[in-house]
Structure formats: C-alpha cells, structure tokens
C-alpha cells in the first residue's frame, strides 16, 4: 500500500470513527430519552452530525476508489497525454491526478513516466496491458526518452535531485521524470 493510499485510509478511518461514535452516542441518548424519560450527557441531536460524518467518510472511500479506476481506464487509450488534458477529462484537479498516478505506479498497476520538459504522462502499461499505442523502447528496455535522459545524467556532473521524490533531474528540467512534480 502506497503512502498516499495509507494517508487517505487513515483520514477516512478517523472520519468513520468520529461519525460512528457520535451516531452511537446520539442513539444511546435517544433510547434513554424515550425509554426512561431522562437525559444523559450528550444529546440525541448528535445523531444528525454523526450520520453526516459517517456518510461523508464512506463516500470519500468510494470516490477515491472510483477515481483510481476511472484514471486507469482513461490511460488505456493514451500513449502520451498532458496532465491538464487528463485532469479536464476526468474532472479532477491536476494535483489529485498526479498523486493517484504516482500511487498506482507504486502499486505496480500502472507503468508510466513523466516527460521532464513538459510534464506529460507516458503510458507503458495499464493493469498489465499495453495502451492502444506503444512508446518506442530502446535496447536497454527503457522507453527511448528515458534511455536518452539516462545518458544525459551520466554526462552531467552537476545533476540535481527532485525535492519531492529524490530522483535525478538534469538542470533545466521543468518537471521530474519520476513523480511529475514541477521543479520551478
């Protein structure tokens, strides 16, 4: 499980715990009010915010999973796509698309890289299947753009590193080849 997915899971877990706690406490308060005619600390009105928080947590989990699958399905039809186009097509923010892309790559469900100059996504494999069009592969097994970049890295003694993922970047790159983060 990737870092992004763990953080999403923890956030939803706490949302669910808080919502469930408020709902249970409101239910107990309501039962005491009806059954015994007495109020206990708290109020049966806690049922309303508790239920709303609980529904929001469950909705977040389903939305996250739906967006991941929607992104994977969209990438099956591209060999190269800009982040902006992908975000507009999926009705998501570019940052969310990038985070989900990196998350899916970490899990091994997606093989893709980012163009260091434009930030475009190169799709090699989605769920073990090649997209409709395939990027030419060099003799080293890397896509040609990655093989060319690897040669450039070896020739540059003053190479830099991405502050977000630690991958090597060459001076002048606007985007990281590994995580797609802007270097400006």
C-alpha positions in Angstrom: 0.0 0.0 0.0 1.4 3.4 -1.0 1.9 6.4 1.2 -1.0 8.3 -0.5 -3.4 5.4 -0.1 -2.3 5.0 3.6 -2.9 8.7 4.3 -6.3 8.5 2.6 -7.1 5.4 4.6 -6.1 7.0 7.9 -8.1 10.1 7.2 -11.2 8.1 6.3 -10.7 5.8 9.3 -10.8 8.8 11.7 -13.8 10.2 9.9 -15.6 6.9 10.2 -14.6 6.5 13.9 -15.8 10.0 14.8 -19.0 9.7 12.8 -19.8 6.2 14.3 -19.0 7.5 17.9 -21.3 10.4 17.5 -24.1 8.3 15.9 -23.8 5.7 18.7 -23.8 8.3 21.5 -26.8 10.1 19.9 -28.7 6.7 19.6 -28.0 5.9 23.3 -29.2 9.4 24.3 -32.3 8.9 22.2 -33.0 5.5 23.7 -32.6 6.8 27.3 -34.9 9.8 26.5 -37.6 7.5 25.1 -37.2 4.5 27.4 -36.5 6.2 30.7 -37.6 9.8 30.1 -34.2 11.0 31.3 -31.4 12.9 29.6 -27.9 11.6 29.7 -24.9 13.8 29.0 -24.9 14.5 25.3 -27.9 14.7 23.2 -29.8 12.7 20.7 -29.2 15.5 18.2 -25.7 14.1 17.9 -27.3 11.5 15.5 -27.5 14.1 12.8 -23.8 15.3 12.6 -22.7 11.7 13.3 -24.7 10.3 10.5 -23.5 13.1 8.1 -19.8 12.5 9.0 -20.3 8.7 8.7 -21.8 9.1 5.2 -19.1 11.5 4.2 -16.4 9.0 5.2 -18.0 6.2 3.3 -18.5 8.5 0.3 -14.8 9.5 0.3 -13.7 5.9 0.2 -15.9 5.1 -2.7 -15.0 8.3 -4.6 -11.2 7.6 -4.1 -11.6 4.0 -5.5 -13.8 5.2 -8.3 -11.3 7.9 -9.4 -8.5 5.4 -9.4 -10.4 3.0 -11.7 -11.6 5.9 -13.9 -8.0 7.1 -14.3 -6.7 3.6 -15.2 -9.5 3.2 -17.8 -8.7 6.6 -19.3 -5.0 5.9 -19.5 -5.7 2.7 -21.6 -6.4 4.9 -24.6 -3.2 7.1 -24.4 0.4 6.5 -25.0 1.1 10.2 -24.1 -1.2 12.7 -22.5 -0.8 16.0 -20.8 -1.6 16.3 -17.2 -4.0 19.2 -17.9 -5.9 17.2 -20.5 -6.2 14.2 -18.3 -7.4 16.3 -15.3 -10.0 18.1 -17.5 -11.2 14.7 -19.0 -11.6 13.1 -15.6 -13.0 16.3 -13.9 -10.2 16.2 -11.2 -7.5 18.6 -10.1 -4.1 18.1 -11.7 -2.6 17.6 -8.2 -5.1 14.8 -7.5 -4.4 13.1 -10.8 -0.6 13.3 -10.2 -1.0 11.8 -6.7 -3.2 9.0 -7.9 -0.8 8.3 -10.9 2.2 8.0 -8.5 0.1 5.9 -6.2 -0.9 3.5 -9.0 2.8 3.3 -10.1 3.9 2.4 -6.6 1.4 -0.4 -6.5 2.5 -1.7 -9.9 -0.9 -1.3 -11.5 0.5 1.3 -13.9 3.8 1.6 -15.7 4.2 5.2 -16.8 6.7 8.1 -16.6 6.6 11.8 -16.9 8.3 13.9 -19.6 10.8 16.1 -17.7 10.3 19.1 -20.0 6.5 19.2 -20.5 5.2 17.1 -17.6 3.2 14.9 -20.0 2.5 11.3 -18.9 4.0 8.4 -21.0 1.9 5.3 -20.5 3.6 2.0 -21.0 1.3 -0.5 -19.3 -2.1 -0.3 -17.5 -3.1 -3.3 -15.4 -0.6 -5.5 -17.3 -1.8 -4.4 -20.8 -0.2 -2.0 -23.2 -2.2 1.1 -24.2 -3.6 1.4 -27.7 -0.3 2.9 -29.0 3.1 1.9 -27.5 6.1 4.2 -26.9 9.2 3.0 -28.8 11.5 1.1 -26.4 15.3 1.3 -26.6 17.6 -1.7 -26.5 18.1 -1.2 -22.7 14.4 -1.9 -22.2 13.6 1.7 -21.2 11.4 3.9 -23.2 13.6 6.0 -25.7 13.0 9.2 -23.8 14.2 7.6 -20.5 17.2 6.0 -22.2 18.2 9.4 -23.6 17.7 11.0 -20.2 19.9 8.3 -18.5 22.7 9.1 -21.0 22.4 12.8 -20.2 22.6 12.1 -16.4 25.8 10.2 -16.8 27.4 13.1 -18.7 26.3 15.8 -16.2 28.4 16.0 -13.1 26.2 18.8 -11.6 22.9 16.8 -11.7 20.1 17.7 -9.3 17.6 15.7 -7.4 13.8 16.2 -7.2 12.9 17.6 -3.8 9.7 15.5 -3.8 10.8 12.0 -4.7 14.6 12.2 -4.8 15.0 11.1 -8.5 17.8 12.5 -10.6 16.9 15.5 -12.7 19.0 17.4 -15.2 19.4 21.2 -14.9 16.7 23.0 -16.9 14.0 20.3 -16.5 10.7 21.8 -15.6 9.2 18.5 -14.3 10.5 15.5 -12.6 10.7 12.4 -14.8 9.7 10.1 -11.9 6.9 11.9 -10.0 5.9 14.7 -12.4 6.4 17.4 -9.7 7.1 20.9 -11.0 10.8 21.9 -10.4 10.2 25.6 -10.6 
